[in-house]
Amino acid sequence: MKKETKIIVGVLAGAALGATIALALSSDSGNDLKGKVSDWLADILDTSKGKLAGLADKASGVADKVKDKIAEINA
């Protein structure tokens, strides 16, 4: 993993842990807490899916450019 990727993963993991601890220490009932945590995790998953889809599109574009360059070199 690149250094930047490790930093981003660490920040996200820290934020998730901090949010979980804050929710656990809140005065909400167990059912309310479960609902909030599940909504929060669903939001994170939705956001991640969108970002990964965009990343896949970019990677596909880069792969196409590389293929074109290789074809130019071999021609």
C-alpha positions as CSV (number, residue, x, y, z in Angstrom):
1,M,0.0,0.0,0.0
2,K,1.1,3.5,-0.7
3,K,1.8,5.8,2.2
4,E,-1.2,8.1,1.3
5,T,-3.5,5.1,1.2
6,K,-2.4,3.9,4.6
7,I,-3.0,7.4,6.0
8,I,-6.5,7.6,4.5
9,V,-7.4,4.1,5.8
10,G,-6.1,5.0,9.3
11,V,-8.1,8.2,9.3
12,L,-11.3,6.4,8.3
13,A,-10.8,3.7,10.8
14,G,-10.2,6.2,13.5
15,A,-13.3,8.1,12.6
16,A,-15.4,4.9,12.6
17,L,-14.0,3.9,16.0
18,G,-14.6,7.4,17.4
19,A,-18.2,7.5,16.1
20,T,-18.9,4.0,17.4
21,I,-17.6,4.9,20.9
22,A,-19.5,8.2,20.9
23,L,-22.7,6.4,20.0
24,A,-22.1,3.7,22.6
25,L,-21.6,6.3,25.3
26,S,-24.7,8.3,24.3
27,S,-27.9,8.3,26.3
28,D,-30.0,6.7,23.5
29,S,-31.7,3.4,24.1
30,G,-30.3,0.2,22.5
31,N,-32.8,0.2,19.6
32,D,-32.2,3.8,18.8
33,L,-28.4,3.2,18.9
34,K,-28.7,0.2,16.6
35,G,-30.8,2.2,14.2
36,K,-28.3,5.1,14.1
37,V,-25.3,2.8,13.7
38,S,-27.0,0.8,10.9
39,D,-28.0,4.1,9.1
40,W,-24.5,5.4,9.5
41,L,-22.9,2.3,8.1
42,A,-25.4,2.2,5.2
43,D,-24.4,5.7,4.3
44,I,-20.7,4.9,4.4
45,L,-21.3,1.8,2.2
46,D,-23.3,3.9,-0.3
47,T,-20.6,6.5,-0.5
48,S,-17.9,3.9,-0.9
49,K,-19.7,2.2,-3.7
50,G,-20.0,5.5,-5.6
51,K,-16.4,6.3,-5.1
52,L,-15.3,2.8,-6.1
53,A,-17.4,3.0,-9.3
54,G,-15.8,6.2,-10.2
55,L,-12.4,4.8,-9.5
56,A,-13.2,1.7,-11.7
57,D,-14.2,4.1,-14.6
58,K,-10.9,6.0,-14.2
59,A,-8.9,2.8,-14.2
60,S,-10.7,1.6,-17.3
61,G,-9.8,4.9,-19.0
62,V,-6.2,4.6,-18.1
63,A,-6.1,1.0,-19.3
64,D,-7.5,2.0,-22.6
65,K,-4.9,4.8,-23.0
66,V,-2.1,2.3,-22.2
67,K,-3.4,-0.1,-24.8
68,D,-3.5,2.7,-27.4
69,K,0.1,3.7,-26.6
70,I,1.2,0.1,-26.8
71,A,-0.5,-0.3,-30.2
72,E,1.2,2.9,-31.4
73,I,4.6,1.6,-30.3
74,N,4.1,-1.8,-31.9
75,A,2.8,-0.3,-35.2
